[in-house]
Amino acid sequence: MKTSILKEKITSDELNGIFEKIYKAEDIELQKKRYIRVAESYEELFGAGREVSIFSAPGRTEVGGNHTDHNHGCVLAAGVDLDAIAVAGKNDENIVRVKSEGYKMDVIDLSELGVMPDERNKSASLVRGVCAAFKNRGYKIGGFDAATASDVISGSGLSSSAAFEVLLGTMLNHLYNDGKVSAVEIAQIAQFAENEYFGKPCGLMDQMACSVGGFVAIDFNDPSKPVINKVDFEFSSCGHALCIVDTGADHSDLTDEYAAVRGEMECVASKFGKKVLREVDRKEFEKSINVIRDSAGDRAVLRAIHFFNENDRVAKQAEALGSGDFEAFKALVIESGYSSYMYNQNVYTCKNPSSQAVSVALALCSDILKGKGAWRVHGGGFAGTIQAFVPFELLDEFKSRICAVFGEKSCYVLNIRPLGGIRIA
């Protein structure tokens, strides 16, 4: 449709049905203004009267399975109502142009889809990588222009990069492939772009949760064919708010820390002739701890212990939610948090031990929520965010005390979004 018609659809009630599925009711009017802003940005950048569509891809919250996916483990995750959106339309130039709010435009020539070393850690690498992966898998690609905006907080553990990657994949899927590429495959394409082009050795959980949406239990035993099960749980009925606390700590220079978690787990696996810990028999590992300590180091042993325990815990969390036992679920969340802190050791970086914003946030949570709520480090860790399940009667106190330490806008109360990456219109 033309941009003028698109803006009319957004302004009217025509798209309210889909907006009500992905945003809080009280946020819909603000979201409409956001989409109009992006549509007008598209017109300014690429001209009015173009044929366009609008797209959305959610951020995600990791509910269980901290640092398990990259070693083919299990995770529990959910899409949230913070998202990346785009207005996009085809061009006939074999060029992709993506202009994200607050950033310079990325321009990618589709005749050059090899890895560009100077694009490492830049958004252009993700655009190029997603396009390359579509082509490698035999799907159609072509030029398009896109204006995007994201309210998925960068460095928040809500996976702003995965939301952007899934958004790119969703655009190519609908602009050139009639929407036939599955959500699972878009997630795999997004992970490929981040691993091979951006240079971050992430697992598949972030992209999968953003692409699929809702509460999902994912088993990555075979990453090429992950087993995905929707968890039937109505979060609004549990009497708790899902809060993400942004501690404001610098999250930009931690690639080596994330890589070390994965690398040390895989180092332990290699002692058994395996590539990842999921392939290692736990009893054999426990018999060999003394030998592994000497060859891989104590931290690698502790991280392996975390993996085995956390992988088992995910199934228990999904079962607790599926049966409606939220108290059991909260106890498992706390267990997960302690395991990340003590064994996986991704709450702060040893490079800068005087900076422990996440540790401070967890300490506050323990003081406020002990015996009533649940809390844990969120996402990759080392900086960024924590996750808390806060009883409604404690929400005002929780927000007040958290914001007094980390800032007025540090506490986000989120909804679980049932839809993943989508073409809205």
ABEGO torsion letter per residue (X at the ends): XBAAAAAAAAABAAAAAAAAAABBAAAAAAAAAAAAAAAAAAAAAAEBGBBBBBBBBBBBBBABGBGAAAAGBBBBBBBBABBBBBBBBBBAAGBBBBBBBGBBBBBBBAABABBBAAABGBAAAAAAAAAAAAAAAGBBBBBBBBBBBBABBBGAGAGAAAAAAAAAAAAAAAAAAGGABBAAAAAAAAAAAAAAAAGBBBBAAAAAAAAAEEBBBBBAABAABBBBBBBBBBAAAAGBBBBBBBAGBBAAAAAAAAAAAAAAAAAAAAAAGBABAAABBAAAAAAAAAAAAAAAEAAAAAAAAAAAAAAAAAAAAAAAAAAGBAAAAAAAAAAAAAAAAAAAGAABBAABAABBAAAAAAAAAAAAABGABBBBBBEAEGBEBBBBBBBAAAAAAAAAAAAAAAEAAABBBBBBBABBBBBAX
